[in-house]
């Protein structure tokens, strides 16, 4: 495995690990305060935008082509507003475990969209790896039974979460080329700025009326993790994974999220234990990721076909 590819795997694992932590932390915020899903989206996106602009002061200046600035607006809609923003709203209506189960659909959506948009081949290894990862994630969640549900699911919340996953899958595929041209700080500085402009009109009055002084230390720590860890840091890491990995491979790391989310919820409620089923489930997830990484890309298949044709012609 090449160094850059290894860097991509590490970045996607770390980002999805923190996104997995975010589900139960977000439910803690909703259950312990008057903060609504839309208000949390505002805090998260505006806070991250401020952090990325601050980080850009210490980064090497980059000129962004005006055509790419327009593309970054649409990337912000799919990758942030319609993904994380919509997902947060959906999570406010459903349970963390329901949301985690739905996240297992992202590699499927990514594979299908990549097949149509990038003409990436749907190979047996890709299908097998995605299936293995999905089975592993679902085994982990189902093995906890009812004990892992902090709140009952809701069909509208589930539908909203599905829409968020489709948006993220589209973002991974459609904007892979754009993501490769600029540094993560430059990309996210503009994407979160656009996202802030899009979401502020929906709850600026509630945001202005928020009483920060009345919040407890636990709630403030949860909000800090969501803004700094699960948004700023994750969105620094995600472009690194997108740059060095194929969209389907990058999306496979979403299977880390239900492992983390379910584990945290079960640990918090203290109603389950680590057993052989969970070991098998986690092994299936990472084995599925490995199988997908071994599948050939379109470029590799075309190069192989060309070599075969040249060999036939020479003979």
Secondary structure, DSSP 4 states (H G I P E B T S, - for coil): --HHHHHHHHHHHHHHHHHHHHHHHHHHHHHTSS--HHHHHHHHHHHHHHHHHHHHTTSPP----HHHHHHHHHHHIIIIIIIIIHHHHHHHHS-HHHHHHHHTTHHHHHHHHHHHHT-----HHHHHHHHHHHHHHHHHHHTTGGGG-SS---HHHHHHHHHHHHHHHHHHHHTHHHHTTS-HHHHHHHHHHHHHHHHHHHHHHHHHH--GGG--HHHHHHHHIIIIIIIIIHHHHHHHHHHHS-HHHHHHTTHHHHHHHHHHHHHHHT-----HHHHHHHHHHHHHHHHHHHSPPHHHHHHHHHHHHHHHHH-
